[in-house]
Amino acid sequence: MASFAVVAEGLRKRYGDANALDGFDLAVPEGTVCGLLGPNGAGKTTAVRVLATLVRADAGRALVAGFDVTAQPAQVRHRIGLAGQQPAVDEILTGRENLEMWGRLYHLDAATARHRAAELLERFRLTEAAGKRVKHYSGGMRRRLDLAASFILAPRVLFLDEPTTGLDPRNRNEVWQAIRDLAAAGSTVLMTTQYLFEADQLADRIAVIDAGRVIADDTPERLKSAIGGDQLDLVLRDAADLAEAVGVLAGVAGAEPVADADARRLTVPVRDRIGALTETMRELQRRGIAVEDVALRRPTLDEVFLSLTEENEEKRTVA
C-alpha cells in the first residue's frame, strides 16, 4: 500500500469574494515528483502556501510528512523545504556563505553549517563556484543554489513554486537535473509549473487544478490516453484527394477525421496504432492517393490541459 508524503482533503481558502481553494484534494506518494498544473488564478500557489504552513486554510485537512499543517506546523516546517518563484539568495554573498547563513538560520552550529554547505555545494554541482559572489552566477546556478538552501535540513518534502520561470533552456535543464537527483535520493517533490512540457519531463503524476479544486490526477501517459489515445496525422500531396481520404480514415478509425484543407492535413484518433497505420496506407495506395507525410503521435499535455479545463469551464457554465 502506498505511503503518502502529502495528503490534502477538502481544503478551502477564501480571499474576499474569491475562492482560491474550493475543496482541494491531493495525495502525493513518497519519493515521487507531482506536478500541479492549472490556469493563472486556479489556486496552485495558494495550495502550496497552505501545505507549507505559510497560510492557514479556512476548512479542510492536510498532512505533510505525517503531520497536520494546522495543528502541528512546527513539525511540518522541520521536514519540508520551499523554493518560491524568485530565488531567495543574497547576491552580495558567495554561494558558500549563502548556504552557511541558511544553516545558521536553521539553528545549526557553525561547524555543522559549514559541513552541510559543503555537502550541498557538491550535490548541486556548485563546488567550483562556491567562492564566487552570487551576483556573478547564471540564472540556472542561482536556482540550483536556491534549491540547495531549501535542502539545508534534508527535508522529506520539497515544495517548488514554478522553479524554472524565466530561465533559458540550458539553465532549465540544470534545474531539471537537480530535481531528478532529489527525487532519486528519496525526496518527495510537489511542483507548480506553467510549462506543461516541464511537467511531462519530470512528474511521476500530474494533478490539474482549476477554480480551486483538482479536476484530474494521474500519470502523464494515462492523462494523454484519456483524451483519445494515439492520433494518426496525414498530409496529402493533392488537396483534391481530401474528401476521399476522409472516407478512408473514417472507415479505418471509426471516427470522423479533422481536416485542414489549406495544409492538406487529416488527423484522426486511433486505438490500434500500427494496425490503423498499415490499413490506412494500404487503402490509400490502392486508391492511388499519394501521401506526402504520415505520423503517429500521442496527445500532448497541452491538449490534455486544454481539454480538461475547457470541459470544467463548460460544467461551471451549465451549473
Sequence and secondary structure as in RCSB ss.txt:
>XXXX:A:sequence
MASFAVVAEGLRKRYGDANALDGFDLAVPEGTVCGLLGPNGAGKTTAVRVLATLVRADAGRALVAGFDVTAQPAQ
VRHRIGLAGQQPAVDEILTGRENLEMWGRLYHLDAATARHRAAELLERFRLTEAAGKRVKHYSGGMRRRLDLAAS
FILAPRVLFLDEPTTGLDPRNRNEVWQAIRDLAAAGSTVLMTTQYLFEADQLADRIAVIDAGRVIADDTPERLKS
AIGGDQLDLVLRDAADLAEAVGVLAGVAGAEPVADADARRLTVPVRDRIGALTETMRELQRRGIAVEDVALRRPT
LDEVFLSLTEENEEKRTVA
>XXXX:A:secstr
   EEEEEEEEEEEETTEEEEEEEEEEEETT EEEEE  TTSSHHHHHHHHTTSS  SEEEEEETTEETTT HHH
HHTTEEEE SS    SSSBHHHHHHHHHHHTT  HHHHHHHHHHHHHHTT GGGTTSBGGGS HHHHHHHHHHHH
TTT  SEEEEESTTTT  HHHHHHHHHHHHHHHHTT EEEEE S HHHHHHH SEEEEEETTEEEEEE HHHHHH
HTTSEEEEEEES GGGHHHHHHHHHHHHSS  EEETTTTEEEEEESSHHHHHHHHHHHHHHTT  EEEEEEE   
HHHHHHHHHHHHHHHHHH 
